[in-house]
Amino acid sequence: MSEKLQKVLARAGLGSRRKMETVISEGRVSLDGKIVELGERVTQEQVIRVDGHVVKYQAAENVVCRILTYNKPEGEVCTRSDEEGRKTVFDRLPQLKGARWISIGRLDINTSGLLLFTTDGEFANKMMHPSQQVEREYAVRVFGDVTEAILNRLRTGVQLEDGEAKFLDIKEHGGEGINRWFHVVLTEGRTREVRRLWESQGLQVSRLMRVRYGNIMLNNQLPQGGWQELTLKEVNYLRKMVDMPRETETKVRIETNKVSNPQARIRRAVKKHNQHRKAGERRRVTRTRS
């Protein structure tokens, strides 16, 4: 059975179907060593390469849509590897066999909070597409004199360098003097959009954290650098939200004897990861000195 090539590439998490159509049209995709044109179909027996890199074929029925929530600390970058050697959001995720984690959106290095990861590239692309209007909520600490006039402008829309932008909702969440907390809601994922909106009013963002994606809230018990897999019910809520069929399988283990504090396991995993990383750094230093 064959499938459209752009659909297979999107499922692999390389981008939306439309983006993959552009990549194919640019002559960057080959099948069995031959550059192909838009409209090509592919089977599991063929070798797909994009920009010379092999792309693993996954049939739609073989992809189990798994979703993780991750509490991103400041200082981590949203790439699989970093040329400057900085920590990435993928470093602490559980390893997979026959699949890979795909980030649903990004957070900049100085922003913390909720990130979602999935094994389904097509689902990830739909979640990120502006047409889906998926809400993102952020907790933001603002330094400066925030007036009602400023809040009204941020609600009605201000002009940024890449077009008009606004917050769908703004709620004050405490603070004193000129350091105040707000919760703001967007349905876009433009680069540094929250910061740029406040900065357009002459204000400075001193802390920024994403706390909600759709109706998935950041678990207050989840430590920074910790992850938690969503249940089948939660997965299907998100899939329904972007008009994708229900998932019927889950990898989340259902245990009759529930752990009283499941977050303790996450903290132990994070601690173990840091210990292994530090041990590796010490070994590298020892080899360099010798």
N, C-alpha and C positions, 0 to 999 in steps of 0.2 A: 504494500500500500504506500502511495506517495503523498506528500504534502507540499504545499507552497513553501518555497525556501524562506521567504521573509517571516512566515509564521514560526518555523522551526528556530530561526535565529532569535526572534523575540522571546520565545519560550526559554531559550538558553540565557536570557537576561542581558543581551547585548544592546537592547533599546526597543523602542516601539516598532510596530510593523511598518509604519510610515518611514521611520528613520532607517530601518533595514532595507526598505525599497530604495532609498537614496544610496545606501552603501553598495547595494548590488549594481545600481545604475552607474556608479563611479568605477566599476570594474575591480572592486576590492575583494570579491568573493569567488572562490573556485570550488568545483566539484571534481574529485578525482584528478586534480592537477590542471583542469581547464577552467579559464575564466568564463563565468556565465552571465547571462543577461536577465533582466527582470522578467518574471513569468515562469522561471524555471521551477520544476518540482524535484523533490529529493526523496530518496528512500534510505532506510537504516543502513544499507550495505555501502553507501557512498561515503567518501571522506570529504568533509566540509572544512574549508579554511577561510578565515577572514583576516586579511592583511598578513597572510602566511601562517597564522596560528590555527591549529586544529580546534574545531568546535564539536563537542560531543552531541550526537543526535539523541534526543529523548522524545519518545512517543507521548502524546498527551495523556493517554491512559496509564502510563508508567510514572507520571509525575505526581507525587503526593505533596499537596500544598501544606507546608509547615510554616509557621510564623513564630518568630521570637520577638519578645520585647527586650530591649537592652538599655541600661542606664548609663549613658555615655558621660565620662568625666571630661572636664576641660583638659586640653592638651593632647587629645587623640584626634587623628585625622581620618576622614571618611574615604580612605583608599585601601586597596588590598596590600600595597607595599609603598613605602615612602623612601625617596632617594636620600632624604636627609636623616633617615634612621629613626624618625619619630614613631611613637606607638600608633597603631591603627585600631579602628573599631572592630576589625576582624580577628585580632590577636587572641582574644579570650573566648571566642565562640566555640561551641562543640564541633568536633570534626564530623564530617559526613562521608559516606561511601556512595559513590555513584551520583552525587549531587553537589551543589555548592550554595552557600548563603549569598543572597542578593539583597543589597541595601535598598529600602524603600525611602528614597530621598536622602538628604544629607544634613548635617549640622556642621557649622564652621568650627575651627579648632578651639575657639574661646566660648563656645556654646555647649551646655551640658543638657542632660535629660533624655527623653524618650526617643529611641530609634527603633524602627521595625525592620526585621530581616525575614526573607521568605526563600523558599526553594523554587517558586514558580515565577519565572521571568515575565510571563504575560500578565499575571496578576500584579506584579510590582509595577510594570509600566502603566497599567490602568489606574492604580492607586496614585501615581505621581502626575497623571495627566490633568491639566487645569480644568478640562471639561467636566470632570467628575465632582468638582467642588467639595473635596474632602476637607473637613475642618481640621486645622492645627491650632492648638492653644498653647500659649507661652506665658510663663511667669517672668516678668522683666522688672528690674530695679533701675529707676531713672533718677539721674542726678540733675537737678535744676528746678526751676519754678514752673510747675505744670499748671497752667490755667485752664478754665473751662473752655475758653476760645480755642486753645491748642487742641483739646480733646475733641471738640466739634470738627475742627479741620481734619483731624486724623480719621474721624468717622465718615466724613463726607468725601474725602479724597484729596491727595496732594500729588503734585507732579514730580516724579523722580526721573533720573536720566534714561530709564528704560520704560517709561510710561507711567500712567496714573496708578496709584495704589492707595489702599485704605484698610483700616481694621473694621471687620464686621461687628466687633463688640469690644468694649473696653470697660473693665471693672477695677476699681481701686481695691488693693489688698494690704493696706497698712503702710507703716513707715513713719518717719519723723522728719520734720524740717524739709530740706530739699533732696532727701533720699527717700523715695517712695516706691512701693511695689504696685504693679498693675498686672492684670491678666488680660491678654489680648488674643483675638481670634482672627485667623486668616484662612483662605482656601487656596492659596498659591504657595509655591515653594521657590520664589525668586531668591537669588543670592543676597544674603544679608538684608532681607527686606524689612524685618522688624527693626533692626538697628538703623537702617537708612530712613525709615519713616520718622522715628523719634529725632534723629539727627537733623532732619529737614526742618525741625522746629527749634533748632539751636540747643537741643538737650543731649545728654550723654547717657548711654546705656552702660551701667557698671556691672550688671549681672543679667544673664539670659539663660533660661532653661525651658525646654519644651516639656509640657506636662500631659498633653492629650493629643491623640491622632484618631479622628473619627470619634467613637465612644470608648476607645481603649485608653485608659488612664495610666499614668506612670505609678507603679506600685510603690508606696512610701516605704515599704519594708525591703525593697530591692536595693542592695548596696551599689554604689558607683562601680562600674566594671562588671556588674552581675547581669545575668540574663534569665529569662523565664519563658517557657514555651506556652503558647496559647492553646486552649482546649479546642475541641472540634466545634463546639457551639460558637466560640469567639471567632474562629477561622471563618465559619460560614456566615456570620454577621458581616464581616468585612467583604467577603466574596459577593454577597447579595448586594451590598452597597455599591459595588462597581459592576453589577449585572453579569456576574460570572456564575457558572453552575455550582451547586453544592458539592463540597468534598465529602467523601464517604469513609475515608480512612484517616487515622491519626497515629502518630508515633508516641504520643503522651501515654505513659504507663498509668493504668488505673490500679491503684493499690487498695486492698481492703483495709489494711492498717495504715492510716494516714500518718505521716510524720507531723508531729506537733509544731515543729518549726522548720519548714522546708527551706527557708532562706539561709539557714545555717549551712546547708550543703553548698549553696552558692558562695557564701563567704569563704568556706574551706577551699573551694575550687579556685577562687581568686587568689587566696593566700598561697596555695600550692603553685599556681602559675607564676606568681611573683618570685617565689623561692627558686623555681627552675630557671627563671630568667636571670636572676642575680648570680646563680651558680654558673650559668653559661658565660656571663660577663667576666666573672673571676677567672674562669678557665682561659678566656681570650686574653686577658691581661697577663696571666702567667706565661702563656705561649709567646706573647710579644716580648716580655722581658728576657725570656730564655733565648 
